[in-house]
């Protein structure tokens, strides 16, 4: 709440007085998605241990180098690197988001003691995923529960934060709804 106050209110009081009822559209709305996306990244980083309960994370943060940026990087004690992309947009996420995440992840140079790294990818989206994104990932599942077209539509509805998680081998894929607290009780794998 303090970040919101200092970003949008503090120092803008006279603008709000001048603009009146149009102040939200003029001052807050144009920058709200950018503000919320930064907060979403932090929440998703904090939720990572709950979303991957079988893993013990030794470090969680973000990574960037030159033009490469990864919103979430979680390093586990067994040599797994979970990388994630968070999108707070009005449109559904398409398959290019996963391809982009994989390309950026390839640039991260980390391995525990020079050993090989197992990669896991997680996509977080404000308004779900396009069918072209959700369908190939969900139908490739090796778990006993396979989601059909109808359940994809129900679980991929706007207004819920959604997650698609898959391994680098693309043999295990799953999707879970994230409630507003991003993870309590949600087990995506």
Long-range contacts (C-beta under 8 A, 24 or more apart in sequence): 3-35, 3-39, 4-35, 7-31, 7-35, 8-35, 33-88, 33-89, 33-90, 36-88, 37-86, 37-87, 37-88, 40-86, 40-88, 40-124, 40-126, 40-161, 40-182, 41-71, 41-72, 41-86, 43-182, 44-71, 44-72, 44-84, 44-86, 44-122, 44-124, 44-182, 45-72, 45-74, 46-182, 47-178, 47-182, 47-183, 48-72, 48-74, 48-82, 48-84, 48-122, 50-183, 50-184, 50-186, 51-122, 51-163, 51-165, 51-176, 51-183, 51-186, 51-187, 51-188, 51-189, 52-76, 52-82, 52-120, 52-189, 53-187, 54-189, 55-80, 55-82, 57-82, 63-108, 65-107, 68-103, 68-104, 68-107, 69-104, 70-101, 70-104, 70-105, 70-108, 72-122, 72-124, 73-108, 75-110, 75-112, 77-112, 78-118, 79-111, 79-112, 79-115, 79-116, 79-117, 79-118, 80-117, 80-118, 80-119, 80-120, 81-105, 81-108, 81-110, 81-117, 81-118, 81-119, 81-120, 82-119, 82-120, 82-121, 82-122, 83-108, 83-119, 83-120, 83-121, 83-122, 84-121, 84-122, 84-123, 84-124, 85-122, 85-123, 85-124, 86-124, 86-125, 87-123, 87-124, 87-125, 87-126, 88-126, 89-125, 89-126, 89-127, 90-126, 90-127, 91-127, 92-125, 92-127, 92-128, 92-129, 92-130, 92-133, 92-156, 93-123, 93-125, 93-127, 93-128, 93-129, 93-130, 93-133, 94-129, 94-130, 94-132, 94-133, 95-130, 95-132, 95-133, 95-136, 97-123, 97-125, 97-133, 98-123, 98-133, 98-137, 98-164, 98-166, 118-167, 118-168, 119-167, 119-168, 120-165, 120-166, 120-167, 120-168, 121-165, 121-166, 121-167, 121-168, 122-163, 122-164, 122-165, 122-188, 123-163, 123-164, 123-165, 124-161, 124-162, 124-163, 124-178, 124-182, 125-161, 125-162, 125-163, 126-161, 127-158, 127-159, 128-156, 128-157, 128-158, 128-160, 128-162, 129-156, 129-162, 129-164, 133-164, 134-164, 134-175, 137-164, 137-166, 137-173, 137-175, 138-164, 138-173, 138-174, 138-175, 140-170, 140-171, 140-173, 141-172, 141-173, 141-174, 142-171, 142-172, 143-172, 143-174, 147-175, 163-188, 165-189
